[in-house]
Amino acid sequence: MAEVGVGTIAAGVAKAHADVILISGYDGGTGASPLTSIKHAGIPWELGLAEAHQVLLLNNLRSRVTLEADGQLKTGRDVAVAALLGAEEFGFATAPLVVLGCIMMRVCHLNTCPVGVATQDPALRKFFTGDPAHVVNFMRFVATELREYMAELGFRTIDEMVGRSERLEMRRAVDHWKARNLDFTRILFQPKVPKEWGRTCQIAQDHGIEQSLDVSLLLDICRPAIEKGKRVEAVVPIRNVNRVVGTITGSEITKRWGPGGLPDDTIRLTFQGSAGQSFGAFIPSGMTLILEGDANDYIGKGLSGGRIVVCPPRGSTFVPEENVIIGNVAFYGATGGEAFIRGVAGERFCVRNSGATAVVEGVGDHGCEYMTGGRVVVLGKTGRNFAAGMSGGIAWVLDEGGGFEKVLNREMVSSERLSDPAEIAGLREMVERHVTFTGSARGQLILDAWKDFVPRFVRVVPNDYRRVLEAQARMRAKGLSPDEAEMAAFEENARDEARVGGN
């Protein structure tokens, strides 16, 4: 096992500067958002964009960053206004979705999209009629209209337009009492700065990628695995300024070996210290990252098959199951792999998890929010609003104090005690793996008195997902293969939903 000294990575602190600042207005938003949030939260992007451009320009920082605007941009005129207020990039979302067939049912999070845009249900996806050419055609119309406005204003390029707010004026023809006291002076304000100060992004930033932990150290350690698939093991110190550790290494593995990655545990790296944001983000199969310490937010973001283990440092005296050991939004959008956390996680644990297995000893508010797949085991307390918008996957929560039902969001899920011997055996196996990888005293206590703890576990499962699982079981009982059973179950569920909708 290789041992790496702290001095080796002393220069591994990367600079953090924004390349793009996105000003997103209140008009936009996912169809999964509550209507109250869409209608009553946020402010127009015009206000934020104008202020951001002015402040950056006054501090001679505008030339180092790209400004982007979005929030219901639909026409060439919208793009022209955004450019004149300071944007050089523009985001479109709702309009292209409508072009592809979206009818704005606002059920994106329910897996029931009737036109097949936002669903994984094969019975519904067959209704999708969109074509990339439709979006290309729409954007061509937007660009054509923008060129017409540019010609009227006398601009030949977008860069010439950026920040030229003096070419905008308030429409005086609006005869309404609400418009009489409007004053756009601050929005249209032109800062007086030297001519040589850039009004668009012109200076490429040095983010110090070469000094990052991956590039300066991990790639060399893992080269035998990346190039030849040989097993690698090392111990590495880490500080909280080391962000996105393991991601570049994981990217190189995917480039060389494809999305399947490497065999399990080909790379085993043990980190000692405090990890910065996004530790282990997107790591593929074959990578095991063990952190003896604690981690900041976004640990395991987009986990793609790898394994992440977090446990207290050796010799630590605090009680892990009573203390937060990883930050907020852990394993956001994970698609595969597994995680074992000996301690408590912050808020929004496993949000949008779609395929990873995670065991943790407590979570904050909004755990398993918008989860669409995967398995989560919580061996302790949970915060409020657990399982909000959860449409897939299963969570098992150890409810020792009997208060879990009060914090469970029942809009899309139901809870029940365990009764299936196969499910109980599978749950025990996950707890055993947790103990094996983390040495959890909490997990071992539960295993030692397993029969006493099983009745205290609560199974949380989405209502629609449970119907699909039950249908799959019936289809398998009829002799169908797993793939055939899955398709038949989806079709049966779709017929049932259509029947309910028809009634």
Sequence and secondary structure as in RCSB ss.txt:
>XXXX:A:sequence
MAEVGVGTIAAGVAKAHADVILISGYDGGTGASPLTSIKHAGIPWELGLAEAHQVLLLNNLRSRVTLEADGQLKT
GRDVAVAALLGAEEFGFATAPLVVLGCIMMRVCHLNTCPVGVATQDPALRKFFTGDPAHVVNFMRFVATELREYM
AELGFRTIDEMVGRSERLEMRRAVDHWKARNLDFTRILFQPKVPKEWGRTCQIAQDHGIEQSLDVSLLLDICRPA
IEKGKRVEAVVPIRNVNRVVGTITGSEITKRWGPGGLPDDTIRLTFQGSAGQSFGAFIPSGMTLILEGDANDYIG
KGLSGGRIVVCPPRGSTFVPEENVIIGNVAFYGATGGEAFIRGVAGERFCVRNSGATAVVEGVGDHGCEYMTGGR
VVVLGKTGRNFAAGMSGGIAWVLDEGGGFEKVLNREMVSSERLSDPAEIAGLREMVERHVTFTGSARGQLILDAW
KDFVPRFVRVVPNDYRRVLEAQARMRAKGLSPDEAEMAAFEENARDEARVGGN
>XXXX:A:secstr
 EE  GGGGTT       SEEEEE TT   TTS HHHHHHSS  HHHHHHHHHHHHHHTT GGG EEEEESS  S
HHHHHHHHHHT SEEE  HHHHHHTT    S TTTT  TTSSS   HHHHTT    HHHHHHHHHHHHHHHHHHH
HHHT SSHHHHTT GGG    TT   GGGTT   TTTS      TTS SS  S     GGGSHIIIIIHHHTHHH
HHH   EEEEEEE TT  STTHHHHHHHHHHH TT SSTTSEEEEEEEEE TTTTTT BTTEEEEEEEEE TTTT
TT EEEEEEEE  TT  S GGGSEEE SSTTTT  EEEEEESSEE SSTTTT EEEEEEES   TTTTTT EEEE
EEE S   SSBTTT  EEEEEEE SSS HHHHB  SSEEEEE   HHHHHHHHHHHHHHHHHH  HHHHHHHHTH
HHHGGGEEEEEEHHHHHHHHHHHHHHHTT  HHHHHHHHHHHHHHHHHHHHH 
